[in-house]
Amino acid sequence: MRALPASALVVCGLIASACGGTGTGGAAAGQAAPATSAEQTAEQTPSEQTPAKQSPPDAKPMEGKVVVIDPGHNGGNYRDPAAVNRKVNVLTKWKPCDTTGTQTNSGYTEAAFSFDVSKRLVKILESRGATVKLTRTSNDGVGPCITQRAAIGNKARADAAISIHGDGAAPANHGFHVIMPKKINGPVDKVVGASSRLGIDVRNAFAKGTGLPYSTYIGRNALDYRNDLGGLNLSTVPKIFIECGNMRNAAEAAKFQDPGFRQKIALALANGLQHYLET
Ligand SMILES: [Zn+2]
């Protein structure tokens, strides 16, 4: 922006009478007018101003935001049924501490799918400046319990939390859906509204980014509200679940088994989270 002297010189070159300067008061007064007009022209040039003003905020649009990602289930859950089936209180009922999750017909597990998408999502969010925490950091362990998965988001004081899943419905069913909490006369009540906004943002970004249709079998326009999920009932931060599609549907299973498509899913989720956190 300090191009002013050069611009002023050009102006002076063209308007010799104003810049000739013979040392009189009149010449000095005449000099002020072209300099001011040159400065205004420079200030208003969009090509000079836009990059300087926009690049710093755009580099890390999620700076200062905390996101907790919960990859559903765990690859080792089948090894410890006693621990996984232990009943825990989710305020509206008692449920197993965790479950093994579903898998595609060819044996690609929901736990592996959700963990892979989550790792991809961590990378994207961190590159955008967010602080990200996972509820589990490997796919060969057991748990944690759904109560603990919620507690991790609460303890991190997450600005947004998301639990990633693939559904195991009848083979003809397809499409994705987002699950948001309902009021239950509990601590989650205060984040039900924010979770709903988060869910709609992620629904929109997921549909746009993956091209997958809204669920043909659950919810309305890919939005479902539930009061029986521990991961939602026990959350005191805005939180949603996403069922990315039906792993028992052949077409969706094929997509989920493609690393390129999982990257697409992660990018879409990142865009939805970012949109929510920016508005
Ligand atoms: Zn699941």
Residues whose N, C-alpha, C, O or C-beta is under 5 A from the ligand:
A	BS01	ZN	G72 G101 H165 G166
